[in-house]
């Protein structure tokens, strides 16, 4: 019994490694209370320091053993680390809206603060919402929607869970990038079709329950009303200029999400067994990254293959699979690479050809 308690305490201490993403919140606080180069600390860390370090550090494919998983998967400390994100995200959003109204800021201060808020919207507003949105607990799902609200992307909850996970790595999924598809064209396709898809899913759900699509039982209709109300609240409290700054930050958060979607499934496809019916989603249908810093910064999102294999598995127990195709580096570096299509195609199309030859 004493040994079990000791192991549990050890793993609880290890859980605090997931406080490392909170460095972005610290960077956000500094950005919204400082001027000059310090506004840019988050951007320097995320897009220069982390990618460079991950090129030098070897990936870690280690999995927890069965006994460790049992200890960790139901430990509430891992959940509370996510719940805290909801509070801090809104605190920093308020600080952003208040601080960016300062007329003494330079042009670069304005740009830096908007980019940092956009980074927070993408890395926390949407990423943590993604984790909580897969939970069956209604309170956690509500937390997910609150985080998505900070990026004005609440339809993600509907389309991702009921559309993307069903259709991933098929031609029916707007969030799965095709081989040879440039990311800038992918943005238009995925954003537009995912939004339309979310409406279709929500409308079908509400009809099955015997309600009108124009009723408040329609989760997409409710989501749009909440988002419009949120924008109006910012407008009436802070004014039109600050509202535009907020919309710009939300757009950056959305772009970050869709860039992640692009790199996670690029060029991978499931075999069609019969018309419209595909093989089960397996680890080989998503790109995986075991690069440690990216894993911690994004609450293990980069172990994406296992997430799609079993979406109910919590972030702290996601596994490496030998069958999963591996990215050459971590998420931040891959996201930068994706923005340079010739280089992206050169690196990734080769890897896809190697995978196909192995099949």
N, C-alpha and C positions, 0 to 999 in steps of 0.2 A: 504493500500500500504506500509506504514511504517512497519507494522507487518510482511509482506512478506519479505521485505528487511532485517529486523532483523533476521528472521528465516534463510534466505539464508546465512547471515554472520555467524550465529552460526554454521550451517552445514559446511561452508567453513573452519572454525577454526577446527571443528572436523575432517575434511579431512586430517589434518596434522598428525593424528595418523598413517597414512600410510607412514609417513616418518620413522617410527620405523624400517622397514626392512633395511633402509640405514645404520643401525648399522653394518651390514655385510660389507658394503663398507668401513666404518671407520676401521673395523677390518682387512680388506684386505690391506688397506693403511699401517696400523701399521705392519702387517705381512711382507709386502714387503720392509719396510724401517727399520726393527728392526731385532734383533737376539735373540736367547734364548727362554725363555718361552713366551715372548710377541708374537712370531710368531703364537702361538697356541691359542690366545684369541678367535678367531672366532669358533674354534672347541670346546673349553670349553663351550662357550655360547650356541652353537647350539645343542650339544650332551650331555651336562651334566646339565647346568643351566636350560634351557627351559624345558626339559622333567621332571626334578624334580619339578619345579614350577607348571607345568600343572597338576601334580598329586595332588597338594594341592588346586588349584583354581577350583571352580565349573564352568562348561560350561555355556555359555550365549546364550540361544536360542532366544533372543529377535529379532524381525524383525522391520524394519521401517514401519510406517503406510503409507497409500496411499499418503497422502499429502507430507510426508517427501521424499518418493521415487521420486515423481515428481520433487522436488527441487534438489535432489542429482543426479539422473541418467544422466542428461544432463549438469551437472556442469563441465566445462573443466578442473578445477583444478585436478580432479581425473585422467584425461587423461595425463596431463602434468607431474604428478608424475611418470607415466610409461615411458613417452618419455625421462625424465631425466635419467632413468636407462640405456638407450641405450648408451648415451654419457659416463656415469661413468663406465659402464662395459668395454668399449673399452679403456678408460684411464687406468683402473686397469690392463687390460690384457697387455697393453704395459709396464706398470710398472713392472708387473710380469716377462715378458720376459727379460726386461733389468736387473732387480735386481737379477734374479736367475743365471745370468752369473758370479756373484761375486765368485771368486775361494776361498775366505776366509771363506765361509759359512761351517758350520758343516753339517754332514749327516742329523741330525734332523732338521736343518734349511731348507735344501732342501726338505725333506719330508713334513714338515709343510707348506711351501709355495705352494707346488704342491697340497696338500689337500685343502688349503684355496682357491686356484684358482678353483679347482674342485667344491668346495661348491658354489662359485660365479657363475660358469657355470650352475650348476643345479638349484640353488634357484633364480637366476636372468636371466641367459642366456636362460634357457628353460622355466621356470615358467612364467616370464613376456611375453615371446614370445607366450606362450600358450594363455594368455589373449588377446594380440593384434592380434593374428592369427585368432581369431573368429570375428574380426571386418570386416565390408564390405569395409571400407575405404582403398584404395590401399596404401596410405602412411603408415598407421598403419600396414598393412600386410608386407610392406617392412621392417619396424622396427622389426617386428617379425622374419623375415628371417635373418636380421643382427644379432639379438641376438642368434638365433639358430646356426649361423655360428661359434660363439665362442665355441660351443660344437661339431661342425662338425656333426650336427644332423638335417640338413635342410629338410630331407625327412619327418620329423615329421609333418611339415606344411601340407603336402599332405595327409599322412596316417591318421593323427589324425582327421582332419576335415571331410574327405570324407570316411574314413574307420571305425575308432574307434567309432565315434558318431553314425554311422549307425548300427554297429554290436555289440555295447557294451553289456556285460552280455549275450553273446551267444557263442556257440562253434566256430563261424566264426571270433571272435575277438581275435587276438594274445595278445592284451593288457589286457584282462580280465583273471585273475588268477582263476584256478579251485580249488574247495575244495580238500584239500589234496596235492596240488601241492607245492613242495618245491621251495622257492624263487630262489635258485641257478640254478634249472632247468628252472624256468620261465624266467630268464635272457636270456638264449640261445634261447628259443622258441620265446619270444617277439621281441628280437632285430633282429633276422634273418627273421622271418615271417613278421614283420612290414616293414622292408626294401623291401622285395620282394613285399609285398602288395602295397607299395607306387609306385613302378615301374608299377605294373599292372594298378593301378588307373590312373597314369599319361599317360601311353601308350593308354589306352582306351579313355581318354579325348582328346588327340591330334589326334587320328584317327577319332573321331566324328567330329572334326573341319576340317578334310580333309588334314591333314599334316602328314608327315613321323614321325615315332617315333624317328628317328635320327636327326630331325630338332631342331632348337633352340626354337621352340614352345613347346617342351616337357620340362615342369618345372623340372622334375627330372634330365634330362640330364644337364640342365643349373645349377641346384644346385650342381651336382657332379663336374662340371667344375669350379665353383666358389670355392668350398671347396679345390680342388686340387691346384688351384691358390693361395689360402690363405695359405695352408701348404708350398707351394714352396716359397712364399714371406717370411714367417718366417724363412725358411731354408737359403735363400740367405742373409737375413739381420742379423740373429742371429746365424746361424750355426746348425749343425746336433744335437748336445747334447741338446740345448735349444728346438729344434723342438720335440725331444723325450719327454722332460718335458711337453711341451704344449699338446702333444698327451695324455700323462698320465692324465693331468688335465681334458681334454675333456672327457676321458673315465670315470673319476670319476663323472663328470656332468651327463653323460648318465646313469651311474649306479644309481645315485640319482633319476633321472626321472623314471626309470623302477621300482625302489623300491616303489616310490609313486604310480605308476600304479598298482603294486601288492596289496598294502593295500587298494586302493580305490574301487576295484571291487571283491576282493577275495571271491570266493564261492557263489556269487550272480548270478542269472540267470533269464532271461525272458522266459515266457512260449511260446512254439512253437505252433502257431495256426494251420497252415498248413505247409507242407514241405518247409523249407526255409523262412517262414514268421512268424514273432514274434510279440507279443503284443508291444504296444507303450512303449518307455522308460519312466519309472515313478521314483519318488524319492526313492522308495524302491530298486532300482537296482544299487545304489552306496552307499558306506559307507560315513557317514557324521561325522564331528567333529566340535563342537561349542566351543572348547577350544580357548580362546581369543588370547593368545600369538601366537600360530600357525596360527590362522586366519590372524592376522595382518602381521606376518612375510612373509606369502605367498600370500598376497593380496587376502584373502578369498578363496583360492583354496580349503580349507578343507570343505567349504559348497558345496561339490561336487555333492551331490544329486540334488540340484536345478540347478547347472550348466548343468547337463545332461538332466534335464527336459526341460530347455530352454537355449540353448547354447548362444543365442544372448544377454542374460541378463548380464549387466556389473558387474564387481566384487563388486562394492560398494553397490549394491542393491540385492545381492544374499540372498536368504531366507532360514530359517530353516523350515523343514517340519516334522510334527509329524509322518508321515509314513516312514521317512527315518531311516534306521538302524544306530545306533550311535556307534562310536568307543569308547573304554574304556578310551582313553586318546588322546592327540593331535598327529599331524603328526610325529614330531621328535621321541616321545616315541614309537609310533607304528612302525616306520621304524626300530628302534633298535630291537624291539620285533620280527619283521619279520626275522631278521638275525639269530634268534635262533629257528629253525623250531619246535622242540618239544614243546617249550613254546607257540609259535604262534598258533600251532594246538590246544593246550590245551585250550587257551583262545578263539580263534575265531571260532573253530568248534562247541563249546558249544553255542555260540551266533547264529550261523547259524541254529543249531538244534532248538533253541527257536523260531527263525523267521519262520522256516518251520512248527513247531507245531501250530504257530499262524495262518498260512494260512489254 
